[in-house]
Amino acid sequence: MKTQRSVSIQFTKTRHIICKAHINEVAAQLLIDTGASSSCIHSKLQEYFKLRIKGDSFDAAGASQGKMKAILTRKSKLQLGRHEVGKQAFVLLDLTHINVTLEAQGATPIEGIIGADFLKKNKVIIDYAKKRLLFY
């Protein structure tokens, strides 16, 4: 029988879900967003997380802004909590508008977002009551 893994999550003052992570062994705070189709990292942190570009930039659409320039990264080592969850490609996007909103509401800024691509691929369920991400 397969052992179920789980990762602790927290709720911000704005009621967003965040979790502690490591990308290429560098600590990060990531927002969990089921409505985001792709997992992404703030474009200004590409070098900080040692992310390597894959391909050319493209236009991406976000919920709060019009089109934004984006670029895909090669797969990077991702760890959520204490669990290494494998390799994950990210989209580099300017997340300044998200962090400005979070900070204005008294919440800590984020370095990136875990989106539906990761959640679906890893069969993740969000247990709101126990404040955990469950991997099936």
Phi and psi restraints in degrees (value plus and minus 20) as a CYANA .aco file:
   2 LYS   PHI     -92.8   -52.8
   2 LYS   PSI     115.0   155.0
   3 THR   PHI     -97.1   -57.1
   3 THR   PSI     110.8   150.8
   4 GLN   PHI    -102.0   -62.0
   4 GLN   PSI     111.1   151.1
   5 ARG   PHI    -119.1   -79.1
   5 ARG   PSI     131.2   171.2
   6 SER   PHI    -163.5  -123.5
   6 SER   PSI     134.0   174.0
   7 VAL   PHI    -150.5  -110.5
   7 VAL   PSI     115.3   155.3
   8 SER   PHI     -88.5   -48.5
   8 SER   PSI     119.9   159.9
   9 ILE   PHI    -143.8  -103.8
   9 ILE   PSI     143.3   183.3
  10 GLN   PHI    -150.7  -110.7
  10 GLN   PSI     138.0   178.0
  11 PHE   PHI    -128.3   -88.3
  11 PHE   PSI     112.7   152.7
  12 THR   PHI    -100.1   -60.1
  12 THR   PSI     154.1   194.1
  13 LYS   PHI     -79.8   -39.8
  13 LYS   PSI     -45.3    -5.3
  14 THR   PHI    -110.4   -70.4
  14 THR   PSI     -15.4    24.6
  15 ARG   PHI      50.9    90.9
  15 ARG   PSI      -0.8    39.2
  16 HIS   PHI    -100.7   -60.7
  16 HIS   PSI     135.9   175.9
  17 ILE   PHI    -117.6   -77.6
  17 ILE   PSI     110.6   150.6
  18 ILE   PHI    -151.2  -111.2
  18 ILE   PSI     138.7   178.7
  19 CYS   PHI    -163.0  -123.0
  19 CYS   PSI     135.4   175.4
  20 LYS   PHI    -104.4   -64.4
  20 LYS   PSI     121.8   161.8
  21 ALA   PHI    -167.2  -127.2
  21 ALA   PSI     151.6   191.6
  22 HIS   PHI    -153.7  -113.7
  22 HIS   PSI     109.7   149.7
  23 ILE   PHI    -134.9   -94.9
  23 ILE   PSI      99.9   139.9
  24 ASN   PHI      29.4    69.4
  24 ASN   PSI      21.1    61.1
  25 GLU   PHI      49.4    89.4
  25 GLU   PSI      -3.6    36.4
  26 VAL   PHI    -130.3   -90.3
  26 VAL   PSI     109.0   149.0
  27 ALA   PHI     -82.4   -42.4
  27 ALA   PSI     122.2   162.2
  28 ALA   PHI    -166.9  -126.9
  28 ALA   PSI     135.3   175.3
  29 GLN   PHI    -135.7   -95.7
  29 GLN   PSI      99.4   139.4
  30 LEU   PHI    -136.4   -96.4
  30 LEU   PSI     118.8   158.8
  31 LEU   PHI    -103.4   -63.4
  31 LEU   PSI     117.1   157.1
  32 ILE   PHI    -115.7   -75.7
  32 ILE   PSI      98.3   138.3
  33 ASP   PHI    -153.7  -113.7
  33 ASP   PSI      81.1   121.1
  34 THR   PHI     -87.0   -47.0
  34 THR   PSI     -39.4     0.6
  35 GLY   PHI    -107.4   -67.4
  35 GLY   PSI     -29.4    10.6
  36 ALA   PHI    -105.9   -65.9
  36 ALA   PSI     102.7   142.7
  37 SER   PHI     -88.8   -48.8
  37 SER   PSI     -52.2   -12.2
  38 SER   PHI    -144.9  -104.9
  38 SER   PSI     127.5   167.5
  39 SER   PHI     -95.7   -55.7
  39 SER   PSI     119.2   159.2
  40 CYS   PHI    -162.7  -122.7
  40 CYS   PSI     141.1   181.1
  41 ILE   PHI    -147.3  -107.3
  41 ILE   PSI     125.6   165.6
  42 HIS   PHI     -77.8   -37.8
  42 HIS   PSI     106.6   146.6
  43 SER   PHI     -78.7   -38.7
  43 SER   PSI     -47.7    -7.7
  44 LYS   PHI     -92.3   -52.3
  44 LYS   PSI     -27.7    12.3
  45 LEU   PHI    -127.8   -87.8
  45 LEU   PSI      -5.0    35.0
  46 GLN   PHI     -75.3   -35.3
  46 GLN   PSI     -71.1   -31.1
  47 GLU   PHI     -89.8   -49.8
  47 GLU   PSI     -58.7   -18.7
  48 TYR   PHI     -76.0   -36.0
  48 TYR   PSI     -62.1   -22.1
  49 PHE   PHI    -113.6   -73.6
  49 PHE   PSI     -14.8    25.2
  50 LYS   PHI      36.9    76.9
  50 LYS   PSI      25.1    65.1
  51 LEU   PHI    -108.5   -68.5
  51 LEU   PSI     115.4   155.4
  52 ARG   PHI    -124.2   -84.2
  52 ARG   PSI     115.4   155.4
  53 ILE   PHI     -92.5   -52.5
  53 ILE   PSI     126.0   166.0
  54 LYS   PHI    -151.3  -111.3
  54 LYS   PSI      84.8   124.8
  55 GLY   PHI      71.4   111.4
  55 GLY   PSI    -187.0  -147.0
  56 ASP   PHI    -119.6   -79.6
  56 ASP   PSI     143.3   183.3
  57 SER   PHI     -89.7   -49.7
  57 SER   PSI     138.1   178.1
  58 PHE   PHI    -166.8  -126.8
  58 PHE   PSI     147.0   187.0
  59 ASP   PHI    -106.8   -66.8
  59 ASP   PSI     112.6   152.6
  60 ALA   PHI    -142.3  -102.3
  60 ALA   PSI     129.6   169.6
  61 ALA   PHI    -125.9   -85.9
  61 ALA   PSI     120.6   160.6
  62 GLY   PHI    -142.9  -102.9
  62 GLY   PSI     144.9   184.9
  63 ALA   PHI     -88.3   -48.3
  63 ALA   PSI     -51.7   -11.7
  64 SER   PHI    -126.4   -86.4
  64 SER   PSI     -27.1    12.9
  65 GLN   PHI    -156.3  -116.3
  65 GLN   PSI     150.0   190.0
  66 GLY   PHI     -94.6   -54.6
  66 GLY   PSI    -165.7  -125.7
  67 LYS   PHI     -89.7   -49.7
  67 LYS   PSI     122.2   162.2
  68 MET   PHI    -149.1  -109.1
  68 MET   PSI     129.5   169.5
  69 LYS   PHI     -94.0   -54.0
  69 LYS   PSI     115.7   155.7
  70 ALA   PHI    -160.1  -120.1
  70 ALA   PSI     138.8   178.8
  71 ILE   PHI    -168.1  -128.1
  71 ILE   PSI     121.4   161.4
  72 LEU   PHI    -104.7   -64.7
  72 LEU   PSI     125.4   165.4
  73 THR   PHI    -125.8   -85.8
  73 THR   PSI     141.6   181.6
  74 ARG   PHI     -90.5   -50.5
  74 ARG   PSI     142.5   182.5
  75 LYS   PHI     -83.1   -43.1
  75 LYS   PSI     118.9   158.9
  76 SER   PHI    -145.0  -105.0
  76 SER   PSI     137.6   177.6
  77 LYS   PHI     -88.9   -48.9
  77 LYS   PSI     107.8   147.8
  78 LEU   PHI    -144.6  -104.6
  78 LEU   PSI     111.4   151.4
  79 GLN   PHI    -146.9  -106.9
  79 GLN   PSI     109.3   149.3
  80 LEU   PHI    -131.5   -91.5
  80 LEU   PSI     106.0   146.0
  81 GLY   PHI      38.2    78.2
  81 GLY   PSI    -147.6  -107.6
  82 ARG   PHI    -116.3   -76.3
  82 ARG   PSI     -18.8    21.2
  83 HIS   PHI    -124.0   -84.0
  83 HIS   PSI     103.0   143.0
  84 GLU   PHI     -96.5   -56.5
  84 GLU   PSI     102.9   142.9
  85 VAL   PHI    -126.7   -86.7
  85 VAL   PSI     -12.2    27.8
  86 GLY   PHI      83.6   123.6
  86 GLY   PSI    -173.4  -133.4
  87 LYS   PHI    -120.0   -80.0
  87 LYS   PSI     124.4   164.4
  88 GLN   PHI    -164.7  -124.7
  88 GLN   PSI     110.7   150.7
  89 ALA   PHI    -106.2   -66.2
  89 ALA   PSI     127.6   167.6
  90 PHE   PHI    -145.0  -105.0
  90 PHE   PSI     137.9   177.9
  91 VAL   PHI    -120.2   -80.2
  91 VAL   PSI     108.3   148.3
  92 LEU   PHI    -104.8   -64.8
  92 LEU   PSI     102.3   142.3
  93 LEU   PHI    -156.6  -116.6
  93 LEU   PSI     133.3   173.3
  94 ASP   PHI     -98.4   -58.4
  94 ASP   PSI      90.4   130.4
  95 LEU   PHI    -119.8   -79.8
  95 LEU   PSI      -3.2    36.8
  96 THR   PHI     -75.5   -35.5
  96 THR   PSI     -64.9   -24.9
  97 HIS   PHI     -80.5   -40.5
  97 HIS   PSI     -54.6   -14.6
  98 ILE   PHI     -89.6   -49.6
  98 ILE   PSI     -65.8   -25.8
  99 ASN   PHI     -87.0   -47.0
  99 ASN   PSI     -54.9   -14.9
 100 VAL   PHI     -81.7   -41.7
 100 VAL   PSI     -63.8   -23.8
 101 THR   PHI     -85.0   -45.0
 101 THR   PSI     -65.7   -25.7
 102 LEU   PHI     -81.2   -41.2
 102 LEU   PSI     -66.3   -26.3
 103 GLU   PHI     -85.4   -45.4
 103 GLU   PSI     -57.1   -17.1
 104 ALA   PHI     -83.3   -43.3
 104 ALA   PSI     -45.9    -5.9
 105 GLN   PHI    -120.2   -80.2
 105 GLN   PSI      -8.5    31.5
 106 GLY   PHI      64.0   104.0
 106 GLY   PSI      -6.9    33.1
 107 ALA   PHI    -119.3   -79.3
 107 ALA   PSI     137.9   177.9
 108 THR   PHI     -94.1   -54.1
 108 THR   PSI     119.3   159.3
 109 PRO   PHI     -86.6   -46.6
 109 PRO   PSI     141.2   181.2
 110 ILE   PHI    -135.0   -95.0
 110 ILE   PSI     140.2   180.2
 111 GLU   PHI    -117.7   -77.7
 111 GLU   PSI     -40.7    -0.7
 112 GLY   PHI    -192.6  -152.6
 112 GLY   PSI    -194.5  -154.5
 113 ILE   PHI    -152.6  -112.6
 113 ILE   PSI     114.5   154.5
 114 ILE   PHI    -113.4   -73.4
 114 ILE   PSI      98.3   138.3
 115 GLY   PHI    -125.2   -85.2
 115 GLY   PSI    -194.9  -154.9
 116 ALA   PHI     -81.7   -41.7
 116 ALA   PSI     -48.3    -8.3
 117 ASP   PHI     -78.3   -38.3
 117 ASP   PSI     -67.9   -27.9
 118 PHE   PHI     -89.5   -49.5
 118 PHE   PSI     -66.3   -26.3
 119 LEU   PHI     -80.2   -40.2
 119 LEU   PSI     -62.4   -22.4
 120 LYS   PHI     -91.0   -51.0
 120 LYS   PSI     -67.4   -27.4
 121 LYS   PHI     -78.3   -38.3
 121 LYS   PSI     -57.3   -17.3
 122 ASN   PHI    -118.3   -78.3
 122 ASN   PSI     -12.8    27.2
 123 LYS   PHI      31.0    71.0
 123 LYS   PSI      33.7    73.7
 124 VAL   PHI    -110.1   -70.1
 124 VAL   PSI     115.3   155.3
 125 ILE   PHI    -136.2   -96.2
 125 ILE   PSI     116.6   156.6
 126 ILE   PHI    -113.3   -73.3
 126 ILE   PSI      97.4   137.4
 127 ASP   PHI    -117.5   -77.5
 127 ASP   PSI      76.5   116.5
 128 TYR   PHI     -85.6   -45.6
 128 TYR   PSI     -58.9   -18.9
 129 ALA   PHI     -85.9   -45.9
 129 ALA   PSI     -62.2   -22.2
 130 LYS   PHI    -113.3   -73.3
 130 LYS   PSI     -21.1    18.9
 131 LYS   PHI      33.2    73.2
 131 LYS   PSI      38.3    78.3
 132 ARG   PHI    -161.6  -121.6
 132 ARG   PSI     130.9   170.9
 133 LEU   PHI    -117.5   -77.5
 133 LEU   PSI     107.0   147.0
 134 LEU   PHI    -128.4   -88.4
 134 LEU   PSI     109.7   149.7
 135 PHE   PHI    -122.6   -82.6
 135 PHE   PSI     102.7   142.7
